Amino acid sequence: MGGGVAGLTAAHDLAAAGHDVVLLEAAAAVGGKLRRLEVAGVSVDVGAEAMLNRRPEGVDLARSLGLAVEHPTAASSRIWTRGALRPLPRSLMGVPLDLDQLVASGVLSDEGVERVRREPTLPPEVVDGDVSVGDLVSRRFGDEVTDRLVEPLLGGVYAGRARELSARAAVPQLVAMAERGSVLAQAATIPTTRDLPIFAGLPGGMAGLADALAGAGTFLVRTEVTVRELVRIPDGFRLTLGPTTHPEALDIHAVVLATPAAPTARLLADLAPVAAAELAVVESASMAVVTLAFRVADVPDLAATTSSGFLVPPVDGRRIKASTFSFAKWGWVRAAGRGALDGEDVLHLRTSLGRHREEIALQATDEELVAASLVDLAAAVGLTARPVDAHVQRWGGGLPQYAVGHLDRVTRIRAAVAAVPGLVVCGAAYDGVGIPAVIGSAHRAAGELAAPGTMER
């Protein structure tokens, strides 16, 4: 149950293995964080708009469904910090990999740069168990790197805080490199964007992946169905669906729980109490995506930009944490905007707001979030035109937070769930929040469930 990309992928895999599958989703439509809506006459993503290209699961699944894959343009991202828009130096989740680029960017003070220069002289890290990303980075590179480079990158992926997120779960490559010695000295081992694009998308939007999975017709999709209870019965499981006034019982042989941590914990409270207790302490962050559309004629300077947008470190005290110039980043968005508004060309861009434990910042009206975005855009890039259309998409509790020790917690959850034959879990709460990681989690769950004898135990 759960109709996000994890649930859709697991259903697709199990159907391909010959099983009869029904997917249950509480919302009116499947897709989860993959969603697109019309803004100024153009259908654009209002959720996830890209996936990592350097992990194969996302692009492989898309291509297996007959979908075209598109990479971002050559437009570069920047950081809005210390009073200016600055080039984003080459990095691993914000950890600098090119000292010359770092110096030229001006992101750090002279003292901060000198601290980075000393990194190659430090001994290899001894990471006993787990450590936060921020603590590891600050030990090797100094607090400025954490505050002005790592925080905005992690804020974009997790909407989280560097000094609370697990390094082993969020940036395992960094831990491995630090344990070998100098990260800067190993920078050449990490591919550049010239070697392999970091991101990929789909023409028409990432939501096309969910549409293709659901539209394949290999499994039954039921939306607007709330699962209130999950209990064991001799031949499998009984689900109680719908409102208490008109409950519906559904008996099935096996269950994939591809739901967020909190509802999964509630459903497992009696069935797998150890797993439920572990899931209940997984926190989540809320955020909002504001999509704005402008007439090209009103924003000629913006239309000519060579930037794909910018990130904002929280230490700079702005309302937005990032802005993506979608029209400059994705060729298909620019093309879709041509003549879209009564024959006039329009440009689409996005801002994002909200970090972990900053939910109060989102307790504002849509109009207020749009206004806050416009204030910051005016200060960052001089944008003073009024949008011709705007949309605010709120993702309440949308991003699970991988606290220090997360990998051990997931191991305990899976061990407890495995003690219940015919039950598996998958999704963003376990193995990564990015689309390829979530797809990989679903592949794993479906593979375990489809193994010979699993459903008959």
Secondary structure, 3 states (H helix, E strand, C coil): CCCCHHHHHHHHHHHHCCCCCEEECCCCCCCCCCCEEEECCEEEECCCCCEECCCHHHHHHHHHCCCCCECCCCCEEEEEECCEEEECCCEECCEECCHHHHHHHCCCCHHHHHHHHCHHHCCCCCCCCCCEHHHHHHHHHCHHHHHHHHHHHHHHHHCCCCCCEEHHHHCHHHHHHHHHCCCHHHHHHCCCCCCCCCEEECCCCCHHHHHHHHHCCCCEEECCCCEEEEEEECCEEEEEECCCCCCEEEEECCEEECCCHHHHHHHCCCCCHHHHHHHHCCCEEEEEEEEEEEEHHHCHHHHCCCEEEEECCHHHCCCCCEEECHHHHCHHHHHHCCCCECCECEEEEEEEECCCCCHHHHCCCHHHHHHHHHHHHHHHHCCCCCCCEEEEEEEEEEEECCECCHHHHHHHHHHHHHCCCCEEECCCCCCCCCHHHHHHHHHHHHHHHHCCCCCCC
